Amino acid sequence: MKVKEWLKFGLGSQAGVNAVRHTSELTLLNFSYLNSQFQIPETDNKLMLGAYYANYAYAGEGTNWGWMAGAEKELVKDKFSILTDYFFWY
C-alpha cells in the first residue's frame, strides 16, 4: 500500500505444513509480517522496518514475535540491487 511516493506498507503471510519424515503428525507453519519501506529522497536507496510473528512450528523455541530491518542499494536502475536484512527478537 503506497501512502506517499516515498513511503509504502506491506502485510503478508507464509503458511504451510511441515515436511518432517520422522513423524506422522502434520503441523501448520506460519510466518506473518507487517513492514514499511522508506525511499531516501533523491536516491533509489530504501530502508525497511517491520514486525513479524512466527509460530512454534516455524520458529522453534523462544519468542514468536520480533522485528526486522533492511536496506536496499540500487546499483543499476530497475535491474540490480544489493540487499541486506536483519531479524531480531526479544
C-alpha positions as semicolon CSV with decimal commas, in nm:
position;residue;x (nm);y (nm);z (nm)
1;M;0,000;0,000;0,000
2;K;0,157;0,328;-0,111
3;V;0,092;0,611;0,137
4;K;0,325;0,865;-0,022
5;E;0,561;0,833;-0,316
6;W;0,842;0,766;-0,066
7;L;0,654;0,553;0,191
8;K;0,493;0,211;0,145
9;F;0,348;-0,053;0,380
10;G;0,315;-0,425;0,330
11;L;0,131;-0,706;0,506
12;G;0,182;-1,072;0,430
13;S;0,196;-1,428;0,549
14;Q;0,352;-1,760;0,455
15;A;0,185;-2,079;0,570
16;G;0,209;-2,450;0,503
17;V;0,258;-2,786;0,669
18;N;0,580;-2,941;0,793
19;A;0,769;-3,190;0,580
20;V;0,931;-3,386;0,862
21;R;0,969;-3,754;0,771
22;H;1,031;-3,895;1,120
23;T;0,679;-3,816;1,241
24;S;0,333;-3,873;1,102
25;E;0,199;-3,560;1,274
26;L;0,131;-3,269;1,039
27;T;0,184;-2,925;1,186
28;L;0,081;-2,589;1,044
29;L;0,372;-2,348;0,995
30;N;0,308;-1,974;0,986
31;F;0,517;-1,660;0,936
32;S;0,323;-1,330;0,921
33;Y;0,462;-0,980;0,890
34;L;0,387;-0,609;0,866
35;N;0,657;-0,389;0,714
36;S;0,727;-0,039;0,590
37;Q;0,960;0,089;0,320
38;F;1,106;0,438;0,314
39;Q;1,274;0,563;-0,004
40;I;1,554;0,808;0,070
41;P;1,476;1,134;-0,116
42;E;1,654;1,197;-0,447
43;T;1,802;0,843;-0,449
44;D;1,681;0,493;-0,528
45;N;1,802;0,367;-0,189
46;K;1,548;0,223;0,055
47;L;1,524;0,142;0,425
48;M;1,278;-0,115;0,560
49;L;1,142;-0,178;0,910
50;G;0,874;-0,418;1,026
51;A;0,747;-0,670;1,277
52;Y;0,675;-1,040;1,244
53;Y;0,506;-1,334;1,413
54;A;0,620;-1,693;1,359
55;N;0,451;-1,985;1,532
56;Y;0,642;-2,260;1,719
57;A;0,642;-2,496;1,419
58;Y;0,814;-2,227;1,208
59;A;1,048;-2,062;1,460
60;G;1,105;-2,321;1,732
61;E;1,182;-2,239;2,095
62;G;1,178;-1,883;2,226
63;T;0,961;-1,588;2,150
64;N;0,741;-1,587;1,844
65;W;0,740;-1,210;1,793
66;G;1,024;-0,999;1,660
67;W;1,145;-0,709;1,450
68;M;1,309;-0,700;1,109
69;A;1,504;-0,429;0,932
70;G;1,673;-0,399;0,597
71;A;1,827;-0,177;0,335
72;E;1,848;-0,173;-0,043
73;K;2,115;-0,001;-0,251
74;E;2,027;0,013;-0,619
75;L;2,334;-0,025;-0,843
76;V;2,168;-0,047;-1,186
77;K;1,824;0,119;-1,208
78;D;1,542;-0,139;-1,200
79;K;1,794;-0,420;-1,272
80;F;2,044;-0,485;-0,994
81;S;2,046;-0,406;-0,621
82;I;2,230;-0,511;-0,308
83;L;2,001;-0,605;-0,019
84;T;2,066;-0,664;0,347
85;D;1,829;-0,773;0,620
86;Y;1,836;-0,831;0,993
87;F;1,594;-1,012;1,222
88;F;1,592;-0,960;1,596
89;W;1,362;-1,070;1,873
90;Y;1,304;-1,000;2,237
